[in-house]
């Protein structure tokens, strides 16, 4: 891999220009974002793939497409015959293939002849329809003026665009068009306006507050379902009753839509990373009639998936209150049976089986409808579960497990398109046989670290295992490897052994990297997420340090005097606590948008309920969005669990990496901690980015990581 730096003789003696070049190369390793079968015959498989990467030079996330043709008989004979096209740059917002693969809908952003955005074409979307690569139609959606922008964030909204089974209609999710507003002061001067005229003309409404879904979803206010008929060229805009917010759309036959509808409430709590928002599965005809709910009220129901014959529907479900994420039940229902109640197909926390913690892929059913699939974290890796069902849609056996699968992208007649990676291996595209689970790589995985590395799994007594990668070999001496400790955020999420450019960078620099899972993490063989509630700042901190101590004892090459911590969000909260609770161990910490003051966080975060739940506050009010600590006793508990209370004990140097647009953990949290550190005479520095919670814009990601490298090298030398 060009540009990969050779490990320095001393990990702390670095050339920042070489490090920047190396990190840029790690960021350019493409991640598979989508893959589809465009042809699946007896003899041939045609596969369309889309890959994304971070381009440091252009300062943007970039994409390319690559197509593959595979001779089916060669897969069976273990002599793979595959023809692959050259990668082609691909600047689109969304692509959607029909079931047969012949039709394709492509959403792009309009640009003028010079490829520059102007005031006229800003937010101007073009919808293009292709049939076997021949352009059928182009629609200027801004000129059509039926709705605002189409939703494209599939990681949050699921299937935002879907073809009908016969390929004649396209359903998609868009932001509702709002009436035009005007200021009180017209450009020509003052105009006399009565109260009645204000209501009619919406004068003076341009600054009216509109609720959104919070962090990273600030432009998501009201969604609608749009049905585009290719032959009549009619666009039907459907608003759901009860102010329901539709998402994750699926077709039933060619006549109705099912989806997830988020329930209207007085105050919306943030949605991203949170599966505990009230939602229901709905069905509605494409004419806007015959609306009905399919799931029960008072639950969080999401990820609906219709079987190929449009007879049966599965979805995932959990209770509304509690941790922001946890395991889910798989529910099912015969669609046409109006009297059948939803039934549990797979429990939320099976006694002897593996819990499900992840949404269904867009296509999860085998084409014959005899089985469905889901990928879920399990200890340090993602696994694929295969559920075999009978004619009455009940499980015929325990789910079959296929290990080390990052994601499912498409399902054909005989094969599944999937992907896998690891911390030291780039992502690759796989064919998995539905019949016998045989795995055939279609693209090569590249080992991204040139030096030998050691991988250790550290079991957790009540959590998924943690894992460690570090330099090894005859040239590695005892007590020479610095250790970077990385607790994940959430706290109800999990670290998996998959490709992350930042991990590859620190490994290439000669660090050992510990990815910490702890009490409250998801992905365990038993769901223990609720065991942390009411114990944050204590149980999770002690749990993390116990794993660190075990690793330092078991891995003699690590230098116990050169330990740093690096975490974001709740991982930043834990890193700050580790810095003050064990000040003689941690020489430096890097905190990305950390929670530092729980008492103030309850009133500034977009997920107020997070503070209530994680602090174990009981007897919640009906409206858990009330942004206030209710009692002095609770206030004391909040303060005692907050890192900002313990800055006097900190000895290591603290780097704060903050996003000015973060509304999950606003920058005020990090700035307050920074000021407290300065007041206590501690070493601290802030880097501030025009970015949101994860700091994933290319310039923010690049700069914050390189400053973390420099920060650790500087203070580990002292």
N, C-alpha and C positions, 0 to 999 in steps of 0.2 A: 504494500500500500504506500503510494508515493507521499512523502511528507511526514511519515510516522517517525517520531524522534526515537533515537536509541536511548535506552534507559541511562540516566546519568550515573556516574560512579557514586555520587552523593545526591540523593533525591532532592536535597534542599538547595543545591547549586544549579540554578536553572537559567536558561537563556529565554527570556520572555518572547522574543520574536520566533524562536523555534517552537515554543509551546503554543503560541497563537496559530502558527501554521499547522501544527499537528492537530490542534482542536478543530480548526477549520476543516481538516480532512475527516475527522471523526463525525462532524456534523453533516458532511456530504454523503455519508453512507446512507443509501435510500431505505426508507421504511415502507413496506407494502401497505397501502391505504385502501385498495379495492382490487378485486379480481372477479371475473365473471366468465362462465362458459358462453361463448357466442355461437358455437356449433357443437353438437354432441350426437354423432351418428354411430353406426356400427363400426366404422373404420377410423374415424377422425375426431379429434378434440381440438377446437379452436378456443384459445383463452386470451382474454383481454385483461391486462393488469395496469394499475396506476400506482406510482411510487412518489413519495414526497421526501424532501430533504431541506435543510437550512443552508441557504446560500449567503455566506458572510459578505461577499463582494456586493451583491445587489441589496443586501440587508432585508431579504424577503424569504418566505418559504416558497419553494419551487416544486414543480411536479413534472413528471414525464410518463408517457405510456409506452408499453412494450407488449407486443402480441406474440403468442406462441402457437404452433401447430404440432400436435403430437399424434403419432400413429398408435392407435389403441393396442394393436397386437404386440407392438414392441414393449409396452408396459408389462404385459403378461409374460413376455419372454425374457424379461430382465435385460433387454438390449435397447434402451430407450432411444427412439428416433424422434428428434424434436428440431423444428426449425423456428428460430426466434428472430423477430425484426430488430432493427436498431432502435434504441430509445429515442422517442420524439418528445420535445418539450410540449407541455400540455397546460394551458392557462384557462381552466374552466372552474366554475363554482360547484357544479354538480353534474353527474352523469347517471342515467338510469336506463338499464336494458330491459326489454320486454322478456317474458317468460321463454319465448322461443329463441331469443337472442338476436333476432333480425332487426327489430326496431330499437332505436336509441334516442333518448331525449338528452340534450346537452344545454345547460344553462351557463351563459357567459355574461360578463360585464362589458357593456359597449365602450369602445374607445374610438377616437377619430382617426384619420389617416396617419397622423403622426404618433398614434398609440398613446396619446396624452388625455388625461381626464380634464374635462372642462365643466363649467357650471351647468351647461346644457345636458351633458351626458352623465353627470354624477348620479350614481344609484340607478342607472339605466340598464335594465337586464334584457337580454335576448334569449328566447327559447327556440332552439332549433330541433327539428324532428328529422331523423334519418331512417331510411329503410334499406338495409344491406349497403350501407355507406353512401347511398344516394340521398341528397337533401330533398325532403318533401316539403317542409314548411319552415319559415322563420317568422317569429312573432316578437314585435317590440312591445314588451310588457308595460313599459312606462307610457307609451302612447295608447295602449289598450286601456289603461287607467281603471282596471277592475279591482286592483288590490295594490298593496305596497310590496316590499321585497319578499322573495321566496325564502323560506327557512332552509338552511343547508348544513347546520351543525348536527350531523348524524350521531355524534357521540352523546348528545343530550336528547335530541328529539326523535331518535330512531329513524324510521323510514319516512322521510319528508316528501318523497316522490315515488309513485308506484304505477305500473301499467296494469290495465285490466287484462284478464286472462286471454281475451281474443285480440289484444293489441290495438283496439280501436279507440280507447280512451286513456287519458292520463290524469291521475289524481295527484295533487300536491298541496302542501301546507304553506300558507303565506300570511303575512301580516295584514290585518284588516285595514282597508282604506278609511281614513278619517276625514270628516268635513273640513274644508278649507277654513282657516281662521284668519282674522284681520286685526291689526292693532287699532286702538282707539284713535290714534293720530294717523289720518290718511296722508299719503305723500303730498296731496294737493293742499293740505291744511286741515284745520279743525272742522269736524262735521258734527252737527247736533244729533245726538243719539238718545233715544228713549230706552227705558229698561226692556220693553217688549222687543225693540229692534235689536238690542244686544243678544237676546236669546235667539232671535231668528237668524241673525247674520253671523253669530259667533264672534262678534267684535270683542277684542280684549281678552281672548282665550289663548293667545299664543304662549303664555307662560303658565298655563294650568298644569299642575302636577299630574302625571300618569304613572301608575304603578307598573313595574316590570317584574321579571323573575330574578333580579339581583345580579350577583357577580357573573360577569361575562355574558349576561343575557339582558343588558340594560335597554336594548331596542326591542325586546319581546314584550309586547303589551297585550294585544288581542289577536289570536290567530283564527283563520278561516280555512275551510276545505274548498279547494277549487277543482272542478271537473272540466277537462278540456276534451271535447269530442273532435277527433281528427277529421271526420267527414263532414259534419255540419259546421265545423269551426266555431262552435259555441263554447263560451266559457261560463260555467255555472258556479257562482260563489255561494257557499253554504255556511251560514252561521248556526252554531249549535244552540239549543235551548239552555236555560239555566246559567247563561254566561260561561259555559264550559269552554275550556281552552284545548282544542284538539291537537293531537300529535301522533306520530308513529302509525301511519296509515297502511291498511291492508285491504285488498279487495275480497269480496264474497261473490263468487260467480262474476258476472259483469254488471251487476245491478245495485250493489250496495257497498258501503265502506265500513270497516271497523277500525277502531283506534283507541288511543289512550286520551281521556279527557280530564284535565286538571280542574278540580272543583273550585268554583268562585268562593272567595273569602274576603273578609273586610280588609285584611292586610296580608299581602303575599310575603312569604318567607323565601329566601334564596333556594334555588332549585338544583343548581349544578353541584355534583358530588352528594346529593341528598335524595334518598329513595323513600323518605318518610313523609311525603306530601300527599294529602288526600287526592285520590284520582280514581276514575272508574272506566271500565271498558264499555264502549258504546257501539251501536250500529245505526247507520242512517242510509236511506236510499239516495241514489245519485240525483234524484229530483228534489232532495231536501225534505222528503216526507218519511213517515214510518220510523221515527227515531225511537230507540229504546236503549235502556241500560242492560248490559249483560253480566256485570259483576255487582256485588253487594255494596251498599253504602258504608261509609266509615272506615274504609280500607285504603291502602295504597296499592292500586292494581295497575300494572304496566306491562309493556313488551308483549302485546297480543300477536299471535301467529296463527294463520288460517291454514288448514291442511290442503293439499292439492285439489281435492274434490269439493272444497268449500262446504264440508259437512261438519267439521269439528274445529273448535278453537281452543288454543291453550294460551295461558298468560302466566305472569308471576305476580305474587301478592304477599304483602306483609302488613303489620299493624302500622297505623299512622304515627303514633308516638314512639319515643325511644331513640336509640342511636341513629345517627344520620345515614348509616348503611349497616346492613346485616344480611343474614341468609333469608331466602324467600321460599314460599310454597309455590309449587307448580299447580295451577288450577286448570280445569277443563269444562267444556260445555258443548253439547250438540246444538249447532247454530239454529236449525230450523225448529227445534223442539221448544216451543214458547213456554212450556210448563216445567221444564227441567231446571233444577237449581244447580249452580256451580258446584263442582265436586273437587276435592283435593286428590290430585294424581300423585304428588310427591311431597312429603312433609317438609317443613322449613328447617328442621334440625333432626334428621333421621338418626335413630339410635346406632345403627351399625353401618350406615351408608354415608355418602359424601354430600354435605350441604351444597346448595347452589347459591353463589354470591354475585353472579354476573348475568346481564340481560341476554336473551336469545339473540343470535345473529339474525339479520333481516330474512335470510333464507335458512330455516332450521329443519324443515321436513324433507325426508327422502321423497323422491318423485312418486313412489308408489304409496306413500302415506303410512308405511308400516313402522316407521321409527322417526324420532326427532333427536336433535343434537344441541348441546350447549357447551361452551367453554367456561370453566370456572377456576379460580385460584385454589390450589391445594398444597399447603406447605410452601415450598420455595419455587414451585413451578405452576404453570397453567396446564390444565388437563381437559380433554374432551370427553364428555359423557354421552353415551349412546343409549337412548331409551327405546326399547322395543315394546310395541303395544299390540293388543289383541283387536279383534273386530269391534269390540265395544269400548275400545280406547283405554283399556287398563294395562298396566305394566305386566309383561309376561315373565320378567326376571329382573334381577338387580341391574342397574345401569352398567354398561361396559365402559371401561376406562382406557383411553389412549393418552399416554403421557407426553408432556413437553410439546404442547400445541398452544401457540399464542392467540390464534384467532381462526374462525371459520369465515370464508369469504363467499363461497358459492357451492351449491350441491347439484350434481348432474345425475345422469341415469346410473352410472356405476362408480363415480368418484366424487370426492369432496376436495375443493380447493381450500388449502389451509396454509398457515405460516408458522414458523418457529425461529427462535434466536436464543442467544445467551449473552451474558455480560461480555464475553470475549469473542463471540461469533455474530456476524452480521445476519440480518433477517433473510430467510429464503422462502420460496414458494414451494408447496408440497402438493402432491396428489395422494389422497388416502382412499384405498379401496373400501367401498361400503360393504362388500361381501366378506372380506377377510382382514380388514384393517392394515393391509400392507401399505407402507409409506414409500413413495418415490419422489425424491427431490427434482423439481423442474428447473430451479435456478441454484447456483452454487452459493454456499455460505462461505464467507471469508473470515479467517481468523484475524482479528483486528489488533492483537497484541503479539509482538514478535518474541518477547521474552517468555520463558517458562513461568507459569503461575500455578499456585496451589489453591484448590477449592475445598473449603471446609463447611460442613453443615452443623449448626449448633442447635440441637432440639430445644424447644421451649416447653416448660412443664404445663402451661395453660395457654399456649399461643402457637401459631405456625412457627416453624424453625426459622432461625436467622441464618445468613450465609456470609462467608468471607472469601474474598479472592486476594491473593498476595504473591509477591515475587518468591520464587524458589529456585533451587539449583545449587551446584557446588560453589558458585561464586558468591552466594548470599551468606553473609556471616551472622552470627547470633547478635541479637540486640541492635540491629542496624536499620530495620524497616519502620518508618513512621506509620502510625495507624490513624485512618480517618473513620470516625464513627458516624453513621448516618441513620438516625431514626426517621421513619416515614411520618407523613402528616395524617390528618384525619380527625381523631385518631383511628377511626374505623375503616382502615384501608390496609394494604399489604404491599410489601416489596417482593417482587418475583425475579427470578434469574432470567432476565431478558436484556436485550441490547439497549444501553443508555450511553450516549456519547461522553457524558461527564465521568462516568465510572471508568470507561476505557481510557480517558485522559489521565486520571489520577493513577491508574494501574501502570500506564506507560511511563509515568514520572517516577515510579518506584515505590508508591504508597501501597500499604495494605488497606483494603476497603471492607468495612463491616456494614452490611445492610441489615438493620435491626427491625425485626418484628417483635411485638411485645403484647402483654395482656391487653385485650380490646381489639387486636388486629382481626381482620377478616381473613378467610382462607384456611381456617383450621378444620381438621377433621370433625371437630365439634365446635359449634358456634359459641364463642365465649365473649362476644362483643359487650354484653351487658355487665360483665364482671368488672369492667373498668369504671362504669358510671358511679360517680360519687367518690372516686379515688384518684382522679387525675392530679398530677403534680406530686404524687407520693408513690402509689403502686407502680405506675408506669416508669417513673424515674428509677426506682429501686430495681425493677425488673431489667431495665436496659443496662444498668451498671453491673448487675450480676452476670449478664452475658459478656460484657466487656472484660470483666475480671476473669471469667472462664477462658476467653480467647487469649488474653495476655499470658495466662498460665500454660495453655496448651500449645501455643505457637512461639517457640523460643527465638525465632528470627525477629519478632516484633520488639521495638524499643519502648518499654513502658514509660520512659521519660519524654516521648515524642507522640503524644496523643492529642488529636483535635476532634471537634464535633462539627457537623455540617447538616443543617436541617431547615425545612421550610414549614410554615404554618404550625401545626401541632408538633411537627418535628423540630421547628425552631423553638417552640415552648420547652420541649424536652432538652434540647441542646443548651438553652439558657439555664435550665435547672441543673443539668449535669455540671455546668461551669461553676455554679455557686455551691452545689452540694459536695462536689469533689474537686475543689479548686487546685489541689496539688497534682491532679492527674491531667487536666485539660489545659494545655498551653495557649490555645486559641479556639475560637468558635466563629462560624459564619452562620448568620440567622437570616433566612429569607422570609420576609413578611410574617414575623413570629407573633403569636399571642403572648403578651407579657403582663397584661393587667386585666384579669377576669372581671373585676368590678366595673371597669369602664367598657369592656368589650361587649357586655350584655346590651348596652344602649347604642353601640355604633355599628355592630356587625349586621349583615343582612340575614343572618340565621340566629336570631335571639334565642330560639328554642335550644340551640346547641349548648349554650351556657347553662340553662336549666338542667338539661339531661346529663351533661358531663359532670356537673357539680352534685348530681343526685338530689336536687331539690324536689321534694315531694309536694303533694297537694297543689299541683299547678292550677292556675286560674284557667277558666274556659278558653280565654284568648291568650295563648302562650306567647303572643307577639308583644305583650306589654313590656317595653324595654326598661325595666327597673328591677332592682333587687328588693324583694318585698319586706324583709325583716333585717334587723341589726345582726341577728344570729347568722343569717345567710350571708350578709355583707362580710362578717368576720371570716367565714369559711372561704369566700371568694378571695379575700386578701391573703389568707394563709397559703393558698395554693398558687399564688401569682409569682412569677420569677422576679418582678420588679421589687418585691419586698426584700429580696436577698442580694441586692447588688453589692452590698458592703463585703460580702464573702468572696466575690469574684476576684481571681488573680490573673486569669488569662485575658488575652486581647480579644475584643468583640468587634466583628464586622457585621454591620446591618445592611441588608440589601432590600430596599423598599420600593413598592410600586405605588405611584401617586394615584392611580385609578383603581386600586384594590378596595372593594367594598365588602369582601368577606372578612379580612382582618385589616382594617384601614391603617394607613401609614402612621396615624397618631399613636398606635400601639408601639411601633418600633421607635418613633421619635421620643416618646415618654421614657422608654427604657434607655435610650441614648443619653437623654438629659440626666437621668438618675445615675448612670454610670459616670458621666463627667462630674457630677456633683460629689460623687464618692471618690473622685481622683483616679478613676480606672482608665485603661486604654480602650478607646472606642472610635469607630469611624462609620459614617453613613454614605452609602451610594444610593442615589434616588433616580428612579426610572419612570418614564411615562408609560406605564404598563399596569396590568392587573395582577391578580393573586399569584399565578404560577411563574410570572416573569418569563414568558415563552416567546415574546417577540424576538426576532433574531438579534438585533443590537443589544437588547437587555440581557438575553441569555449569554451571549458571547462575552460582553463586558463583565457581567457579574461573576461568571466562572473564572475568568482570567484574574480578576481582583482577588477571588478566593484563593487561587493558586499562590499569588504573590503574598497575600496575608499570612497564609500558613507557613510558607517558606521563611518569611521574615521573622516570625515569632517562635518558630521551632528551632531556629539557630541560637536563640538567646538562652 
